[in-house]
Structures are given as structure tokens and as C-alpha cells.
Amino acid sequence: MKGQAAHHQIHKIQILQLLNIAGTLEVSRIGRLIGIKPGNMETVLTQMQKTGKIVRSGNRIALDRGTLEDISPSSDAVMRVFSDFIHRSDYYTAGEYPAAVCFFADGEEYEIIYAEPGQENIIRKALSQTENPPLRLMIIQSADQIEKLNIDNVAAYCMVDGEADEVRYYKMKERRT
């Protein structure tokens, strides 16, 4: 029983970390992100609700009611990309604009950046100020954003298909420093 309680505590911490990054998450996405079984997920979420750590409405959870209703397309896309890397990551945290998530995996530092169409110049300018930039996973909506972004250290351009719940890694670039 002590082992299960310890696992539940770890899952609670992971869920709070993910909510700090995304704001609102679907329960099914959390299961894929942290690898928790559905029965255990319900137990952990019920405990978190009872202690006021989270609020829940159907398949969505959040830290507070104000963010519960909306899952932003950018946060959802970031979590979809991150789900491909979280199991290899040693550490992760919320990033500073324009990075949504920063993490370490396979001995490398990464950032996940959501490139809102029309914001490419701002993102490029913000990222050009970085010395020794980490590897970047750039979420784009269309291929024409790649040339507009022209950013160093892009490990991959990612296109998220929300309907199919899949990520396509569109184009890889060489690491430049």
C-alpha cells in the first residue's frame, strides 16, 4: 500500500506540473503524458478534487474554474508534441515566451514553441537574442511559416492534426550555433 501511495503522490505532482504549463487538460491526455492507468487516474483525480488542488468538469481538469472551460489550441498542440518526448525527459518546466515548455531529454535541452501564424517576426526576434540556444521543436500551422521563422537550432517543425490526434514532424534542420 505504501508503494501505491507513493506512486499516487508522484502522479499528483506530475499532474500539477502539467496544469501549470497547459492550464487545462483532458483527462485522457494526462494518462498518455504520465502513463497512469485509468483506474489509478480516477483515484488520484478524486483525491486532488477533494483537497481542492484541481477542479473537474467531465473529461477536463484545471487548477481553477476560470480556466476549466477552454483548452487553447496552442496549449493542446504543445501537449500533443510534448507527449512524444515526456517519457524520455529527465526534467521539464513551463518556458518563457515564446517557449511553452522546456525540457531535458537524451542529454539535450529542448524548447517547444507554438508559432502562431502572423507572429513569426516576433518569435524570430525573441529567439535571436538567445546565446547557446537549445534544440527547438517548432509547432507550425503551415509549411510557409518555416521560411518566415528561419530560426537556429530547430530540431523539427511539427504540424499537429487535432482531428487525428497525431503530430507530423515536417522538416528537420541541422543544428547551428
Secondary structure in CASP SS format (residue, H / E / C, confidence):
PFRMAT SS
TARGET T0000
AUTHOR 0000-0000-0000
METHOD secondary structure of the structure
MODEL  1
M C 1.00
K H 1.00
G H 1.00
Q H 1.00
A H 1.00
A H 1.00
H H 1.00
H H 1.00
Q H 1.00
I H 1.00
H H 1.00
K H 1.00
I H 1.00
Q H 1.00
I H 1.00
L H 1.00
Q H 1.00
L H 1.00
L H 1.00
N H 1.00
I H 1.00
A H 1.00
G C 1.00
T E 1.00
L E 1.00
E E 1.00
V H 1.00
S H 1.00
R H 1.00
I H 1.00
G H 1.00
R H 1.00
L H 1.00
I H 1.00
G C 1.00
I C 1.00
K C 1.00
P H 1.00
G H 1.00
N H 1.00
M H 1.00
E H 1.00
T H 1.00
V H 1.00
L H 1.00
T H 1.00
Q H 1.00
M H 1.00
Q H 1.00
K H 1.00
T C 1.00
G C 1.00
K C 1.00
I C 1.00
V E 1.00
R E 1.00
S E 1.00
G C 1.00
N C 1.00
R E 1.00
I E 1.00
A E 1.00
L C 1.00
D C 1.00
R H 1.00
G H 1.00
T H 1.00
L H 1.00
E C 1.00
D C 1.00
I C 1.00
S C 1.00
P H 1.00
S H 1.00
S H 1.00
D H 1.00
A H 1.00
V H 1.00
M H 1.00
R H 1.00
V H 1.00
F H 1.00
S C 1.00
D C 1.00
F C 1.00
I H 1.00
H H 1.00
R H 1.00
S E 1.00
D E 1.00
Y E 1.00
Y E 1.00
T E 1.00
A E 1.00
G C 1.00
E C 1.00
Y C 1.00
P C 1.00
A E 1.00
A E 1.00
V E 1.00
C E 1.00
F E 1.00
F E 1.00
A E 1.00
D C 1.00
G C 1.00
E E 1.00
E E 1.00
Y E 1.00
E E 1.00
I E 1.00
I E 1.00
Y E 1.00
A C 1.00
E C 1.00
P C 1.00
G C 1.00
Q C 1.00
E H 1.00
N H 1.00
I H 1.00
I H 1.00
R H 1.00
K H 1.00
A H 1.00
L H 1.00
S H 1.00
Q C 1.00
T C 1.00
E C 1.00
N C 1.00
P C 1.00
P C 1.00
L E 1.00
R E 1.00
L E 1.00
M E 1.00
I E 1.00
I C 1.00
Q C 1.00
S C 1.00
A C 1.00
D C 1.00
Q H 1.00
I H 1.00
E H 1.00
K H 1.00
L H 1.00
N C 1.00
I C 1.00
D C 1.00
N C 1.00
V E 1.00
A E 1.00
A E 1.00
Y E 1.00
C E 1.00
M E 1.00
V E 1.00
D E 1.00
G C 1.00
E C 1.00
A C 1.00
D C 1.00
E E 1.00
V E 1.00
R E 1.00
Y E 1.00
Y E 1.00
K E 1.00
M C 1.00
K C 1.00
E C 1.00
R C 1.00
R C 1.00
T C 1.00
END
